Amino acid sequence: MQAEIMEWFSQNLVLTVSIFIIIFIMILAIYIKLFVHLIYEGITFRHFRKGRLLRESYNGGLVVLIPFLDKLELIPPCEPALLDPNDFSVKDDFE
């Protein structure tokens, strides 16, 4: 059985190479889906490799992570809660 399969693969070299190319493309697509991040402008991110800060950006960008070595920390944009620092009034929702 195994000898027949190996013989079939050796006779159909073009098919074998095309199968390997398809498998490679599928693995590459899975890697891109899991480890490539497009971060939009306005979101701050920190890219760590082995615990050290590798890159920090406030403008967004493209980050490619190495599995098990890299960590990505996203910091969403925050809007100021108080425009006037002397205004401590509490708005009541029940009124």
PDB file of N, CA, C and O in Angstrom:
ATOM      1  N   MET A   1       0.823  -1.192   0.000  1.00  0.00           N
ATOM      2  CA  MET A   1       0.000   0.000   0.000  1.00  0.00           C
ATOM      3  C   MET A   1       0.871   1.262   0.000  1.00  0.00           C
ATOM      4  O   MET A   1       0.674   2.154  -0.824  1.00  0.00           O
ATOM      5  N   GLN A   2       1.833   1.331   0.927  1.00  0.00           N
ATOM      6  CA  GLN A   2       2.694   2.508   0.987  1.00  0.00           C
ATOM      7  C   GLN A   2       3.584   2.604  -0.243  1.00  0.00           C
ATOM      8  O   GLN A   2       3.860   3.697  -0.738  1.00  0.00           O
ATOM      9  N   ALA A   3       4.028   1.459  -0.730  1.00  0.00           N
ATOM     10  CA  ALA A   3       4.869   1.468  -1.930  1.00  0.00           C
ATOM     11  C   ALA A   3       4.076   1.974  -3.131  1.00  0.00           C
ATOM     12  O   ALA A   3       4.619   2.681  -3.980  1.00  0.00           O
ATOM     13  N   GLU A   4       2.806   1.618  -3.206  1.00  0.00           N
ATOM     14  CA  GLU A   4       1.968   2.089  -4.309  1.00  0.00           C
ATOM     15  C   GLU A   4       1.772   3.608  -4.241  1.00  0.00           C
ATOM     16  O   GLU A   4       1.798   4.287  -5.267  1.00  0.00           O
ATOM     17  N   ILE A   5       1.578   4.128  -3.041  1.00  0.00           N
ATOM     18  CA  ILE A   5       1.397   5.574  -2.879  1.00  0.00           C
ATOM     19  C   ILE A   5       2.678   6.310  -3.261  1.00  0.00           C
ATOM     20  O   ILE A   5       2.627   7.328  -3.951  1.00  0.00           O
ATOM     21  N   MET A   6       3.834   5.797  -2.812  1.00  0.00           N
ATOM     22  CA  MET A   6       5.104   6.434  -3.151  1.00  0.00           C
ATOM     23  C   MET A   6       5.370   6.360  -4.650  1.00  0.00           C
ATOM     24  O   MET A   6       5.896   7.306  -5.235  1.00  0.00           O
ATOM     25  N   GLU A   7       5.013   5.259  -5.261  1.00  0.00           N
ATOM     26  CA  GLU A   7       5.190   5.127  -6.706  1.00  0.00           C
ATOM     27  C   GLU A   7       4.280   6.108  -7.447  1.00  0.00           C
ATOM     28  O   GLU A   7       4.687   6.704  -8.444  1.00  0.00           O
ATOM     29  N   TRP A   8       3.054   6.271  -6.959  1.00  0.00           N
ATOM     30  CA  TRP A   8       2.119   7.201  -7.584  1.00  0.00           C
ATOM     31  C   TRP A   8       2.631   8.637  -7.485  1.00  0.00           C
ATOM     32  O   TRP A   8       2.542   9.401  -8.446  1.00  0.00           O
ATOM     33  N   PHE A   9       3.177   9.006  -6.297  1.00  0.00           N
ATOM     34  CA  PHE A   9       3.746  10.345  -6.140  1.00  0.00           C
ATOM     35  C   PHE A   9       4.955  10.552  -7.047  1.00  0.00           C
ATOM     36  O   PHE A   9       5.132  11.637  -7.602  1.00  0.00           O
ATOM     37  N   SER A  10       5.779   9.537  -7.201  1.00  0.00           N
ATOM     38  CA  SER A  10       6.963   9.689  -8.053  1.00  0.00           C
ATOM     39  C   SER A  10       6.586   9.800  -9.527  1.00  0.00           C
ATOM     40  O   SER A  10       7.298  10.445 -10.297  1.00  0.00           O
ATOM     41  N   GLN A  11       5.499   9.192  -9.923  1.00  0.00           N
ATOM     42  CA  GLN A  11       5.068   9.276 -11.317  1.00  0.00           C
ATOM     43  C   GLN A  11       4.393  10.618 -11.611  1.00  0.00           C
ATOM     44  O   GLN A  11       4.493  11.123 -12.729  1.00  0.00           O
ATOM     45  N   ASN A  12       3.718  11.191 -10.640  1.00  0.00           N
ATOM     46  CA  ASN A  12       3.007  12.460 -10.813  1.00  0.00           C
ATOM     47  C   ASN A  12       3.766  13.579 -10.103  1.00  0.00           C
ATOM     48  O   ASN A  12       3.316  14.096  -9.081  1.00  0.00           O
ATOM     49  N   LEU A  13       4.903  13.938 -10.645  1.00  0.00           N
ATOM     50  CA  LEU A  13       5.768  14.923 -10.004  1.00  0.00           C
ATOM     51  C   LEU A  13       5.129  16.311  -9.961  1.00  0.00           C
ATOM     52  O   LEU A  13       5.261  17.015  -8.960  1.00  0.00           O
ATOM     53  N   VAL A  14       4.452  16.709 -11.013  1.00  0.00           N
ATOM     54  CA  VAL A  14       3.813  18.030 -11.050  1.00  0.00           C
ATOM     55  C   VAL A  14       2.715  18.117  -9.997  1.00  0.00           C
ATOM     56  O   VAL A  14       2.579  19.135  -9.318  1.00  0.00           O
ATOM     57  N   LEU A  15       1.945  17.063  -9.864  1.00  0.00           N
ATOM     58  CA  LEU A  15       0.887  17.029  -8.854  1.00  0.00           C
ATOM     59  C   LEU A  15       1.479  17.079  -7.448  1.00  0.00           C
ATOM     60  O   LEU A  15       0.941  17.759  -6.574  1.00  0.00           O
ATOM     61  N   THR A  16       2.567  16.372  -7.227  1.00  0.00           N
ATOM     62  CA  THR A  16       3.214  16.365  -5.923  1.00  0.00           C
ATOM     63  C   THR A  16       3.734  17.752  -5.555  1.00  0.00           C
ATOM     64  O   THR A  16       3.541  18.212  -4.430  1.00  0.00           O
ATOM     65  N   VAL A  17       4.388  18.414  -6.497  1.00  0.00           N
ATOM     66  CA  VAL A  17       4.901  19.759  -6.236  1.00  0.00           C
ATOM     67  C   VAL A  17       3.751  20.726  -5.991  1.00  0.00           C
ATOM     68  O   VAL A  17       3.840  21.579  -5.108  1.00  0.00           O
ATOM     69  N   SER A  18       2.684  20.606  -6.751  1.00  0.00           N
ATOM     70  CA  SER A  18       1.539  21.499  -6.545  1.00  0.00           C
ATOM     71  C   SER A  18       0.879  21.256  -5.191  1.00  0.00           C
ATOM     72  O   SER A  18       0.409  22.206  -4.564  1.00  0.00           O
ATOM     73  N   ILE A  19       0.832  20.022  -4.730  1.00  0.00           N
ATOM     74  CA  ILE A  19       0.281  19.728  -3.398  1.00  0.00           C
ATOM     75  C   ILE A  19       1.150  20.371  -2.321  1.00  0.00           C
ATOM     76  O   ILE A  19       0.628  20.948  -1.368  1.00  0.00           O
ATOM     77  N   PHE A  20       2.480  20.275  -2.467  1.00  0.00           N
ATOM     78  CA  PHE A  20       3.375  20.908  -1.496  1.00  0.00           C
ATOM     79  C   PHE A  20       3.225  22.428  -1.500  1.00  0.00           C
ATOM     80  O   PHE A  20       3.282  23.053  -0.442  1.00  0.00           O
ATOM     81  N   ILE A  21       3.039  23.023  -2.661  1.00  0.00           N
ATOM     82  CA  ILE A  21       2.841  24.475  -2.744  1.00  0.00           C
ATOM     83  C   ILE A  21       1.534  24.877  -2.074  1.00  0.00           C
ATOM     84  O   ILE A  21       1.489  25.880  -1.361  1.00  0.00           O
ATOM     85  N   ILE A  22       0.477  24.113  -2.292  1.00  0.00           N
ATOM     86  CA  ILE A  22      -0.815  24.405  -1.657  1.00  0.00           C
ATOM     87  C   ILE A  22      -0.713  24.284  -0.143  1.00  0.00           C
ATOM     88  O   ILE A  22      -1.256  25.118   0.582  1.00  0.00           O
ATOM     89  N   ILE A  23      -0.024  23.257   0.342  1.00  0.00           N
ATOM     90  CA  ILE A  23       0.149  23.086   1.789  1.00  0.00           C
ATOM     91  C   ILE A  23       0.961  24.246   2.365  1.00  0.00           C
ATOM     92  O   ILE A  23       0.643  24.746   3.443  1.00  0.00           O
ATOM     93  N   PHE A  24       2.008  24.677   1.653  1.00  0.00           N
ATOM     94  CA  PHE A  24       2.819  25.809   2.107  1.00  0.00           C
ATOM     95  C   PHE A  24       1.992  27.086   2.183  1.00  0.00           C
ATOM     96  O   PHE A  24       2.111  27.843   3.147  1.00  0.00           O
ATOM     97  N   ILE A  25       1.167  27.329   1.193  1.00  0.00           N
ATOM     98  CA  ILE A  25       0.317  28.526   1.183  1.00  0.00           C
ATOM     99  C   ILE A  25      -0.693  28.481   2.326  1.00  0.00           C
ATOM    100  O   ILE A  25      -0.974  29.510   2.941  1.00  0.00           O
ATOM    101  N   MET A  26      -1.237  27.310   2.616  1.00  0.00           N
ATOM    102  CA  MET A  26      -2.184  27.186   3.731  1.00  0.00           C
ATOM    103  C   MET A  26      -1.492  27.462   5.066  1.00  0.00           C
ATOM    104  O   MET A  26      -2.050  28.150   5.920  1.00  0.00           O
ATOM    105  N   ILE A  27      -0.288  26.932   5.250  1.00  0.00           N
ATOM    106  CA  ILE A  27       0.456  27.176   6.488  1.00  0.00           C
ATOM    107  C   ILE A  27       0.810  28.658   6.615  1.00  0.00           C
ATOM    108  O   ILE A  27       0.725  29.226   7.704  1.00  0.00           O
ATOM    109  N   LEU A  28       1.202  29.280   5.515  1.00  0.00           N
ATOM    110  CA  LEU A  28       1.516  30.708   5.520  1.00  0.00           C
ATOM    111  C   LEU A  28       0.285  31.550   5.852  1.00  0.00           C
ATOM    112  O   LEU A  28       0.392  32.532   6.586  1.00  0.00           O
ATOM    113  N   ALA A  29      -0.871  31.182   5.326  1.00  0.00           N
ATOM    114  CA  ALA A  29      -2.108  31.912   5.620  1.00  0.00           C
ATOM    115  C   ALA A  29      -2.486  31.787   7.097  1.00  0.00           C
ATOM    116  O   ALA A  29      -2.941  32.756   7.705  1.00  0.00           O
ATOM    117  N   ILE A  30      -2.301  30.613   7.668  1.00  0.00           N
ATOM    118  CA  ILE A  30      -2.592  30.418   9.092  1.00  0.00           C
ATOM    119  C   ILE A  30      -1.643  31.259   9.942  1.00  0.00           C
ATOM    120  O   ILE A  30      -2.065  31.868  10.926  1.00  0.00           O
ATOM    121  N   TYR A  31      -0.363  31.297   9.567  1.00  0.00           N
ATOM    122  CA  TYR A  31       0.610  32.110  10.307  1.00  0.00           C
ATOM    123  C   TYR A  31       0.245  33.589  10.245  1.00  0.00           C
ATOM    124  O   TYR A  31       0.294  34.289  11.257  1.00  0.00           O
ATOM    125  N   ILE A  32      -0.118  34.058   9.068  1.00  0.00           N
ATOM    126  CA  ILE A  32      -0.488  35.470   8.917  1.00  0.00           C
ATOM    127  C   ILE A  32      -1.729  35.790   9.735  1.00  0.00           C
ATOM    128  O   ILE A  32      -1.808  36.848  10.359  1.00  0.00           O
ATOM    129  N   LYS A  33      -2.694  34.887   9.736  1.00  0.00           N
ATOM    130  CA  LYS A  33      -3.931  35.109  10.491  1.00  0.00           C
ATOM    131  C   LYS A  33      -3.657  35.196  11.994  1.00  0.00           C
ATOM    132  O   LYS A  33      -4.286  35.990  12.693  1.00  0.00           O
ATOM    133  N   LEU A  34      -2.727  34.389  12.488  1.00  0.00           N
ATOM    134  CA  LEU A  34      -2.487  34.330  13.922  1.00  0.00           C
ATOM    135  C   LEU A  34      -1.457  35.343  14.424  1.00  0.00           C
ATOM    136  O   LEU A  34      -1.599  35.860  15.532  1.00  0.00           O
ATOM    137  N   PHE A  35      -0.426  35.636  13.632  1.00  0.00           N
ATOM    138  CA  PHE A  35       0.719  36.353  14.177  1.00  0.00           C
ATOM    139  C   PHE A  35       1.055  37.678  13.492  1.00  0.00           C
ATOM    140  O   PHE A  35       2.039  38.315  13.868  1.00  0.00           O
ATOM    141  N   VAL A  36       0.286  38.108  12.517  1.00  0.00           N
ATOM    142  CA  VAL A  36       0.520  39.408  11.887  1.00  0.00           C
ATOM    143  C   VAL A  36      -0.652  40.312  12.259  1.00  0.00           C
ATOM    144  O   VAL A  36      -1.810  39.974  12.013  1.00  0.00           O
ATOM    145  N   HIS A  37      -0.341  41.460  12.852  1.00  0.00           N
ATOM    146  CA  HIS A  37      -1.374  42.374  13.328  1.00  0.00           C
ATOM    147  C   HIS A  37      -1.215  43.728  12.654  1.00  0.00           C
ATOM    148  O   HIS A  37      -0.121  44.290  12.609  1.00  0.00           O
ATOM    149  N   LEU A  38      -2.312  44.237  12.136  1.00  0.00           N
ATOM    150  CA  LEU A  38      -2.356  45.586  11.586  1.00  0.00           C
ATOM    151  C   LEU A  38      -3.035  46.459  12.626  1.00  0.00           C
ATOM    152  O   LEU A  38      -4.208  46.262  12.943  1.00  0.00           O
ATOM    153  N   ILE A  39      -2.300  47.416  13.151  1.00  0.00           N
ATOM    154  CA  ILE A  39      -2.804  48.263  14.223  1.00  0.00           C
ATOM    155  C   ILE A  39      -3.091  49.635  13.638  1.00  0.00           C
ATOM    156  O   ILE A  39      -2.232  50.252  13.009  1.00  0.00           O
ATOM    157  N   TYR A  40      -4.308  50.100  13.855  1.00  0.00           N
ATOM    158  CA  TYR A  40      -4.754  51.352  13.256  1.00  0.00           C
ATOM    159  C   TYR A  40      -4.183  52.553  13.992  1.00  0.00           C
ATOM    160  O   TYR A  40      -3.761  52.450  15.144  1.00  0.00           O
ATOM    161  N   GLU A  41      -4.176  53.681  13.320  1.00  0.00           N
ATOM    162  CA  GLU A  41      -3.637  54.913  13.879  1.00  0.00           C
ATOM    163  C   GLU A  41      -4.486  55.360  15.065  1.00  0.00           C
ATOM    164  O   GLU A  41      -5.713  55.270  15.029  1.00  0.00           O
ATOM    165  N   GLY A  42      -3.841  55.828  16.087  1.00  0.00           N
ATOM    166  CA  GLY A  42      -4.531  56.269  17.289  1.00  0.00           C
ATOM    167  C   GLY A  42      -4.470  55.252  18.409  1.00  0.00           C
ATOM    168  O   GLY A  42      -4.797  55.571  19.552  1.00  0.00           O
ATOM    169  N   ILE A  43      -4.056  54.035  18.101  1.00  0.00           N
ATOM    170  CA  ILE A  43      -3.917  52.994  19.114  1.00  0.00           C
ATOM    171  C   ILE A  43      -2.430  52.830  19.407  1.00  0.00           C
ATOM    172  O   ILE A  43      -1.630  52.599  18.500  1.00  0.00           O
ATOM    173  N   THR A  44      -2.076  52.950  20.661  1.00  0.00           N
ATOM    174  CA  THR A  44      -0.689  52.778  21.069  1.00  0.00           C
ATOM    175  C   THR A  44      -0.427  51.297  21.281  1.00  0.00           C
ATOM    176  O   THR A  44      -1.264  50.587  21.839  1.00  0.00           O
ATOM    177  N   PHE A  45       0.726  50.834  20.838  1.00  0.00           N
ATOM    178  CA  PHE A  45       1.079  49.446  21.096  1.00  0.00           C
ATOM    179  C   PHE A  45       2.530  49.355  21.541  1.00  0.00           C
ATOM    180  O   PHE A  45       3.365  50.196  21.206  1.00  0.00           O
ATOM    181  N   ARG A  46       2.796  48.314  22.301  1.00  0.00           N
ATOM    182  CA  ARG A  46       4.155  47.996  22.729  1.00  0.00           C
ATOM    183  C   ARG A  46       4.446  46.568  22.299  1.00  0.00           C
ATOM    184  O   ARG A  46       3.674  45.648  22.569  1.00  0.00           O
ATOM    185  N   HIS A  47       5.571  46.405  21.626  1.00  0.00           N
ATOM    186  CA  HIS A  47       5.974  45.101  21.105  1.00  0.00           C
ATOM    187  C   HIS A  47       7.175  44.634  21.925  1.00  0.00           C
ATOM    188  O   HIS A  47       8.241  45.250  21.896  1.00  0.00           O
ATOM    189  N   PHE A  48       6.984  43.534  22.655  1.00  0.00           N
ATOM    190  CA  PHE A  48       8.033  42.991  23.508  1.00  0.00           C
ATOM    191  C   PHE A  48       8.587  41.715  22.883  1.00  0.00           C
ATOM    192  O   PHE A  48       7.838  40.910  22.331  1.00  0.00           O
ATOM    193  N   ARG A  49       9.904  41.537  22.973  1.00  0.00           N
ATOM    194  CA  ARG A  49      10.537  40.280  22.573  1.00  0.00           C
ATOM    195  C   ARG A  49      11.398  39.808  23.735  1.00  0.00           C
ATOM    196  O   ARG A  49      12.317  40.503  24.167  1.00  0.00           O
ATOM    197  N   LYS A  50      11.089  38.629  24.229  1.00  0.00           N
ATOM    198  CA  LYS A  50      11.780  38.027  25.372  1.00  0.00           C
ATOM    199  C   LYS A  50      11.760  38.954  26.582  1.00  0.00           C
ATOM    200  O   LYS A  50      12.727  39.008  27.342  1.00  0.00           O
ATOM    201  N   GLY A  51      10.673  39.674  26.761  1.00  0.00           N
ATOM    202  CA  GLY A  51      10.508  40.543  27.913  1.00  0.00           C
ATOM    203  C   GLY A  51      11.077  41.940  27.759  1.00  0.00           C
ATOM    204  O   GLY A  51      10.820  42.799  28.603  1.00  0.00           O
ATOM    205  N   ARG A  52      11.846  42.197  26.704  1.00  0.00           N
ATOM    206  CA  ARG A  52      12.415  43.528  26.485  1.00  0.00           C
ATOM    207  C   ARG A  52      11.566  44.286  25.479  1.00  0.00           C
ATOM    208  O   ARG A  52      11.020  43.705  24.541  1.00  0.00           O
ATOM    209  N   LEU A  53      11.464  45.589  25.690  1.00  0.00           N
ATOM    210  CA  LEU A  53      10.693  46.430  24.781  1.00  0.00           C
ATOM    211  C   LEU A  53      11.439  46.539  23.461  1.00  0.00           C
ATOM    212  O   LEU A  53      12.568  47.025  23.412  1.00  0.00           O
ATOM    213  N   LEU A  54      10.800  46.083  22.395  1.00  0.00           N
ATOM    214  CA  LEU A  54      11.414  46.116  21.072  1.00  0.00           C
ATOM    215  C   LEU A  54      10.977  47.355  20.307  1.00  0.00           C
ATOM    216  O   LEU A  54      11.785  48.011  19.650  1.00  0.00           O
ATOM    217  N   ARG A  55       9.689  47.668  20.399  1.00  0.00           N
ATOM    218  CA  ARG A  55       9.161  48.801  19.641  1.00  0.00           C
ATOM    219  C   ARG A  55       7.920  49.335  20.335  1.00  0.00           C
ATOM    220  O   ARG A  55       7.105  48.571  20.852  1.00  0.00           O
ATOM    221  N   GLU A  56       7.788  50.640  20.340  1.00  0.00           N
ATOM    222  CA  GLU A  56       6.596  51.287  20.883  1.00  0.00           C
ATOM    223  C   GLU A  56       6.180  52.360  19.889  1.00  0.00           C
ATOM    224  O   GLU A  56       7.010  53.144  19.428  1.00  0.00           O
ATOM    225  N   SER A  57       4.898  52.393  19.561  1.00  0.00           N
ATOM    226  CA  SER A  57       4.437  53.353  18.569  1.00  0.00           C
ATOM    227  C   SER A  57       3.083  53.905  18.976  1.00  0.00           C
ATOM    228  O   SER A  57       2.242  53.206  19.542  1.00  0.00           O
ATOM    229  N   TYR A  58       2.901  55.182  18.669  1.00  0.00           N
ATOM    230  CA  TYR A  58       1.629  55.847  18.932  1.00  0.00           C
ATOM    231  C   TYR A  58       0.823  56.027  17.658  1.00  0.00           C
ATOM    232  O   TYR A  58      -0.322  56.477  17.704  1.00  0.00           O
ATOM    233  N   ASN A  59       1.404  55.683  16.536  1.00  0.00           N
ATOM    234  CA  ASN A  59       0.762  55.931  15.250  1.00  0.00           C
ATOM    235  C   ASN A  59       0.202  54.672  14.604  1.00  0.00           C
ATOM    236  O   ASN A  59      -0.255  54.730  13.462  1.00  0.00           O
ATOM    237  N   GLY A  60       0.222  53.556  15.284  1.00  0.00           N
ATOM    238  CA  GLY A  60      -0.218  52.315  14.670  1.00  0.00           C
ATOM    239  C   GLY A  60       0.882  51.737  13.807  1.00  0.00           C
ATOM    240  O   GLY A  60       2.018  52.210  13.836  1.00  0.00           O
ATOM    241  N   GLY A  61       0.546  50.716  13.039  1.00  0.00           N
ATOM    242  CA  GLY A  61       1.534  50.112  12.153  1.00  0.00           C
ATOM    243  C   GLY A  61       1.294  48.629  11.991  1.00  0.00           C
ATOM    244  O   GLY A  61       0.258  48.102  12.397  1.00  0.00           O
ATOM    245  N   LEU A  62       2.263  47.965  11.395  1.00  0.00           N
ATOM    246  CA  LEU A  62       2.201  46.531  11.136  1.00  0.00           C
ATOM    247  C   LEU A  62       3.185  45.838  12.063  1.00  0.00           C
ATOM    248  O   LEU A  62       4.350  46.227  12.144  1.00  0.00           O
ATOM    249  N   VAL A  63       2.712  44.801  12.769  1.00  0.00           N
ATOM    250  CA  VAL A  63       3.555  44.061  13.697  1.00  0.00           C
ATOM    251  C   VAL A  63       3.516  42.594  13.313  1.00  0.00           C
ATOM    252  O   VAL A  63       2.444  42.004  13.176  1.00  0.00           O
ATOM    253  N   VAL A  64       4.694  42.010  13.139  1.00  0.00           N
ATOM    254  CA  VAL A  64       4.812  40.579  12.863  1.00  0.00           C
ATOM    255  C   VAL A  64       5.432  39.944  14.099  1.00  0.00           C
ATOM    256  O   VAL A  64       6.553  40.279  14.483  1.00  0.00           O
ATOM    257  N   LEU A  65       4.697  39.026  14.719  1.00  0.00           N
ATOM    258  CA  LEU A  65       5.144  38.398  15.953  1.00  0.00           C
ATOM    259  C   LEU A  65       5.819  37.063  15.668  1.00  0.00           C
ATOM    260  O   LEU A  65       5.435  36.348  14.743  1.00  0.00           O
ATOM    261  N   ILE A  66       6.824  36.734  16.466  1.00  0.00           N
ATOM    262  CA  ILE A  66       7.441  35.415  16.430  1.00  0.00           C
ATOM    263  C   ILE A  66       6.756  34.597  17.516  1.00  0.00           C
ATOM    264  O   ILE A  66       6.728  35.013  18.674  1.00  0.00           O
ATOM    265  N   PRO A  67       6.202  33.438  17.161  1.00  0.00           N
ATOM    266  CA  PRO A  67       5.471  32.651  18.160  1.00  0.00           C
ATOM    267  C   PRO A  67       6.351  32.285  19.358  1.00  0.00           C
ATOM    268  O   PRO A  67       7.521  31.935  19.199  1.00  0.00           O
ATOM    269  N   PHE A  68       5.779  32.370  20.539  1.00  0.00           N
ATOM    270  CA  PHE A  68       6.365  31.999  21.822  1.00  0.00           C
ATOM    271  C   PHE A  68       7.494  32.926  22.278  1.00  0.00           C
ATOM    272  O   PHE A  68       8.017  32.730  23.375  1.00  0.00           O
ATOM    273  N   LEU A  69       7.890  33.925  21.489  1.00  0.00           N
ATOM    274  CA  LEU A  69       8.932  34.862  21.902  1.00  0.00           C
ATOM    275  C   LEU A  69       8.400  36.271  22.088  1.00  0.00           C
ATOM    276  O   LEU A  69       8.874  37.008  22.952  1.00  0.00           O
ATOM    277  N   ASP A  70       7.428  36.644  21.291  1.00  0.00           N
ATOM    278  CA  ASP A  70       6.946  38.019  21.279  1.00  0.00           C
ATOM    279  C   ASP A  70       5.632  38.162  22.029  1.00  0.00           C
ATOM    280  O   ASP A  70       4.843  37.224  22.144  1.00  0.00           O
ATOM    281  N   LYS A  71       5.429  39.371  22.534  1.00  0.00           N
ATOM    282  CA  LYS A  71       4.179  39.718  23.210  1.00  0.00           C
ATOM    283  C   LYS A  71       3.771  41.094  22.710  1.00  0.00           C
ATOM    284  O   LYS A  71       4.614  41.974  22.539  1.00  0.00           O
ATOM    285  N   LEU A  72       2.493  41.275  22.477  1.00  0.00           N
ATOM    286  CA  LEU A  72       1.975  42.545  21.989  1.00  0.00           C
ATOM    287  C   LEU A  72       1.013  43.107  23.021  1.00  0.00           C
ATOM    288  O   LEU A  72       0.085  42.426  23.456  1.00  0.00           O
ATOM    289  N   GLU A  73       1.242  44.347  23.407  1.00  0.00           N
ATOM    290  CA  GLU A  73       0.383  45.015  24.383  1.00  0.00           C
ATOM    291  C   GLU A  73      -0.277  46.197  23.685  1.00  0.00           C
ATOM    292  O   GLU A  73       0.403  47.109  23.216  1.00  0.00           O
ATOM    293  N   LEU A  74      -1.605  46.176  23.621  1.00  0.00           N
ATOM    294  CA  LEU A  74      -2.356  47.257  22.985  1.00  0.00           C
ATOM    295  C   LEU A  74      -2.915  48.184  24.050  1.00  0.00           C
ATOM    296  O   LEU A  74      -3.460  47.733  25.058  1.00  0.00           O
ATOM    297  N   ILE A  75      -2.778  49.468  23.822  1.00  0.00           N
ATOM    298  CA  ILE A  75      -3.303  50.476  24.738  1.00  0.00           C
ATOM    299  C   ILE A  75      -4.314  51.300  23.956  1.00  0.00           C
ATOM    300  O   ILE A  75      -3.924  52.103  23.108  1.00  0.00           O
ATOM    301  N   PRO A  76      -5.611  51.118  24.223  1.00  0.00           N
ATOM    302  CA  PRO A  76      -6.619  51.852  23.452  1.00  0.00           C
ATOM    303  C   PRO A  76      -6.574  53.340  23.770  1.00  0.00           C
ATOM    304  O   PRO A  76      -6.137  53.739  24.849  1.00  0.00           O
ATOM    305  N   PRO A  77      -7.024  54.149  22.834  1.00  0.00           N
ATOM    306  CA  PRO A  77      -7.024  55.592  23.099  1.00  0.00           C
ATOM    307  C   PRO A  77      -8.032  55.934  24.189  1.00  0.00           C
ATOM    308  O   PRO A  77      -9.133  55.385  24.218  1.00  0.00           O
ATOM    309  N   CYS A  78      -7.659  56.824  25.067  1.00  0.00           N
ATOM    310  CA  CYS A  78      -8.573  57.233  26.134  1.00  0.00           C
ATOM    311  C   CYS A  78      -8.868  58.714  25.969  1.00  0.00           C
ATOM    312  O   CYS A  78      -8.001  59.507  25.601  1.00  0.00           O
ATOM    313  N   GLU A  79     -10.099  59.060  26.248  1.00  0.00           N
ATOM    314  CA  GLU A  79     -10.510  60.450  26.157  1.00  0.00           C
ATOM    315  C   GLU A  79     -10.565  61.028  27.562  1.00  0.00           C
ATOM    316  O   GLU A  79     -10.940  60.331  28.506  1.00  0.00           O
ATOM    317  N   PRO A  80     -10.203  62.268  27.706  1.00  0.00           N
ATOM    318  CA  PRO A  80     -10.211  62.852  29.048  1.00  0.00           C
ATOM    319  C   PRO A  80     -11.624  62.908  29.621  1.00  0.00           C
ATOM    320  O   PRO A  80     -12.567  63.319  28.944  1.00  0.00           O
ATOM    321  N   ALA A  81     -11.755  62.490  30.871  1.00  0.00           N
ATOM    322  CA  ALA A  81     -13.066  62.467  31.514  1.00  0.00           C
ATOM    323  C   ALA A  81     -13.497  63.868  31.937  1.00  0.00           C
ATOM    324  O   ALA A  81     -14.671  64.220  31.825  1.00  0.00           O
ATOM    325  N   LEU A  82     -12.569  64.646  32.410  1.00  0.00           N
ATOM    326  CA  LEU A  82     -12.878  65.998  32.871  1.00  0.00           C
ATOM    327  C   LEU A  82     -12.134  67.007  32.006  1.00  0.00           C
ATOM    328  O   LEU A  82     -10.919  66.922  31.830  1.00  0.00           O
ATOM    329  N   LEU A  83     -12.882  67.954  31.476  1.00  0.00           N
ATOM    330  CA  LEU A  83     -12.232  69.010  30.711  1.00  0.00           C
ATOM    331  C   LEU A  83     -11.693  70.095  31.638  1.00  0.00           C
ATOM    332  O   LEU A  83     -10.651  70.696  31.377  1.00  0.00           O
ATOM    333  N   ASP A  84     -12.419  70.330  32.718  1.00  0.00           N
ATOM    334  CA  ASP A  84     -11.998  71.314  33.709  1.00  0.00           C
ATOM    335  C   ASP A  84     -11.464  70.556  34.922  1.00  0.00           C
ATOM    336  O   ASP A  84     -12.218  69.800  35.535  1.00  0.00           O
ATOM    337  N   PRO A  85     -10.208  70.725  35.289  1.00  0.00           N
ATOM    338  CA  PRO A  85      -9.674  69.950  36.417  1.00  0.00           C
ATOM    339  C   PRO A  85     -10.294  70.331  37.758  1.00  0.00           C
ATOM    340  O   PRO A  85     -10.166  69.577  38.723  1.00  0.00           O
ATOM    341  N   ASN A  86     -10.964  71.483  37.845  1.00  0.00           N
ATOM    342  CA  ASN A  86     -11.598  71.896  39.095  1.00  0.00           C
ATOM    343  C   ASN A  86     -13.058  71.474  39.173  1.00  0.00           C
ATOM    344  O   ASN A  86     -13.723  71.745  40.173  1.00  0.00           O
ATOM    345  N   ASP A  87     -13.568  70.818  38.139  1.00  0.00           N
ATOM    346  CA  ASP A  87     -14.974  70.412  38.106  1.00  0.00           C
ATOM    347  C   ASP A  87     -15.087  68.989  38.650  1.00  0.00           C
ATOM    348  O   ASP A  87     -14.683  68.029  37.993  1.00  0.00           O
ATOM    349  N   PHE A  88     -15.638  68.865  39.854  1.00  0.00           N
ATOM    350  CA  PHE A  88     -15.803  67.557  40.475  1.00  0.00           C
ATOM    351  C   PHE A  88     -17.272  67.194  40.637  1.00  0.00           C
ATOM    352  O   PHE A  88     -17.611  66.378  41.494  1.00  0.00           O
ATOM    353  N   SER A  89     -18.135  67.774  39.843  1.00  0.00           N
ATOM    354  CA  SER A  89     -19.563  67.503  39.990  1.00  0.00           C
ATOM    355  C   SER A  89     -19.871  66.096  39.477  1.00  0.00           C
ATOM    356  O   SER A  89     -19.322  65.635  38.476  1.00  0.00           O
ATOM    357  N   VAL A  90     -20.762  65.444  40.197  1.00  0.00           N
ATOM    358  CA  VAL A  90     -21.161  64.091  39.830  1.00  0.00           C
ATOM    359  C   VAL A  90     -22.528  64.168  39.183  1.00  0.00           C
ATOM    360  O   VAL A  90     -23.463  64.728  39.754  1.00  0.00           O
ATOM    361  N   LYS A  91     -22.645  63.607  37.994  1.00  0.00           N
ATOM    362  CA  LYS A  91     -23.939  63.610  37.318  1.00  0.00           C
ATOM    363  C   LYS A  91     -24.726  62.395  37.784  1.00  0.00           C
ATOM    364  O   LYS A  91     -24.250  61.260  37.748  1.00  0.00           O
ATOM    365  N   ASP A  92     -25.946  62.673  38.220  1.00  0.00           N
ATOM    366  CA  ASP A  92     -26.782  61.607  38.748  1.00  0.00           C
ATOM    367  C   ASP A  92     -27.660  61.066  37.630  1.00  0.00           C
ATOM    368  O   ASP A  92     -28.352  61.831  36.958  1.00  0.00           O
ATOM    369  N   ASP A  93     -27.638  59.758  37.425  1.00  0.00           N
ATOM    370  CA  ASP A  93     -28.436  59.138  36.369  1.00  0.00           C
ATOM    371  C   ASP A  93     -29.899  58.973  36.758  1.00  0.00           C
ATOM    372  O   ASP A  93     -30.732  58.699  35.895  1.00  0.00           O
ATOM    373  N   PHE A  94     -30.230  59.132  38.030  1.00  0.00           N
ATOM    374  CA  PHE A  94     -31.582  58.863  38.482  1.00  0.00           C
ATOM    375  C   PHE A  94     -32.491  60.084  38.407  1.00  0.00           C
ATOM    376  O   PHE A  94     -33.677  59.961  38.712  1.00  0.00           O
ATOM    377  N   GLU A  95     -32.005  61.233  38.024  1.00  0.00           N
ATOM    378  CA  GLU A  95     -32.844  62.434  37.970  1.00  0.00           C
ATOM    379  C   GLU A  95     -33.629  62.485  36.697  1.00  0.00           C
ATOM    380  O   GLU A  95     -34.391  63.427  36.478  1.00  0.00           O
TER     381      GLU A  95
END
